[in-house]
């Protein structure tokens, strides 16, 4: 996940053999364990006569009070044990140890009582207080962990940490409104559900390409307290065309389809760079540092060599393509040792026109552009529970929002919570990232990926911090069909801790240690056929999907969002590509493919 997909972070899509049942016949995904501070999820799309109006602040307060009574009972029990120990005449080593343990337990309970008092006074429904309450609750959990056998590690993504000023500054924008305090003007021309990279990019292109009279009112809906709280704020920040995946693409989707997909990703990166420059967005973008896809064994090396040969062949056959062999370099084992300071890799493909970007900063920069335009609003904590009649959006609070022209589902994996069509076709999959403490030496000025993209890492040129994502294979039974991004998987954490000593032993040999300082998880959306969902819902020209990037959203999202904007405006998403001798949309992304017998042999675009 990225400085998305991830993220980026292009983990290997889950093997379909992992799902023994017929995925398309699966009516519902397993429920995600409910959190205390989030109302119970409702995935039903059937009409209900009443909506839940529970006061979760009252629930949390009652739970805190109950916890307090339990701690009081334990405190009185320890007090009786202390009295018994003091009155005993025998004063041996066991007596001393028992006395110390009882005193420590009493002190811990007193400290916990203080924390419970602080938590109990908090308002869990106040978005300005939620982050602070979560941190206080984390401290309470750590205090209580001295009496338990395990500790839950909480996810804390660096890229959207509240300490960053770009977040606090934008949240003051007057067009960002809390759902409960928003005015009761609930009719919009276009409603975009989700404020990550996909949703914000779609709003950006709607305002960029068309006069305000075309779409006077656009609404962005976010279920959390802050925009970009999902995968876009939790990924690794990689941005490169999938040259190294090309051999696999050819096997799955055919020669022309695969090569045009990489061409599409090239154009995507170019337009991202143009938007950043045009709007003066400070997002730590560096698209000249390059990325290296590494081979650790002969099988991985074979795929890299095949991909290199396919690119060379395609460029010869299509001289009008903007791809060039000057952008790619093959490294043999000797070159790898020289560039990587490691003898663990036998080959690599280095891609020059690629790099990294702070995705959350990019999204917030695009969002600021949108909110500064007339007629664009953003509502936070507006969780969607169902869609009715293709134009009514029902929020968890019972509020109804009308969309006159279009609804865009840009929630990636979270679309399974309320949208029937994607259930069984879109698989929520959790990825994990970690960030090291600052380091004095820069080991690699470029980004790296290994294990066929399952591990990905890069080092900040500013402070030497190393970002590592992946290792999901270490816990294969827990991360698929998982929508809980609030906790860390301990098994994957252990793999992150030993990754660099195993694959870059030169770091340890030179007396350097990669110490994890911050770690987090994020939810990606994988599809059963390994292609994104981009286009109208089959049989419904008012609802559009913009999700399912299989952990590879960064080189795809921006142009996919542009295509959706053109579709909403009844424009041709292929026209721009034809005029510029490139690819701006891929027909095989359309959700209607699930109405056909096969996707592999379908044509890619109209050009």
Secondary structure, DSSP 8 states (H G I E B T S, - for coil): ---------------GGG--S-GGG----------TTS-------S--SS-----HHHHHHHHHHHHHHHHHHHHHHHHHHHHHHHH-S---HHHHHHHHHHHHHHHHHHHHHHHHHHHHHS-TT-HHHHHHHHHHHHHHHHHHGGGSS----B---GGG-TT-HHHHHHTT-TTEEEGGGS-S--EEEEEEE--SHHHHHHHHHHHHHS-TTTSS-EEEE-SSSSTT-SGGGTS--EE---GGGHHHHHHHH-HHHHHHHHHHHHHHHHHHHHHHHHTT--S--BSSS-EEEEE-SHHHHHHHHHHHHHHHHHHHH-TTSS--GGGEEEE-HHHHHHHHS-SS-SEEEEESS-EE--HHHHHHHHHHHHHTSTTEEEEES--EEEEETTTEEEETTS-EEEEEEEEEE--GGGGGGT-TTTTTTEEEEEEEEEEE---SS-S-SSEEEETTTTEEEEE-TTT--EEEEE-GGGGTTTSBT----SB--HHHHHHHHHHHHHH-HHHHHTT----EEEEEEEEEEEETTS--EEEEETTEEEEEEEE--TT--TTTHHHHHHHHHHHHTT--TTHHHHHTTS-S--GGGSGGGGGSS-STTS-----
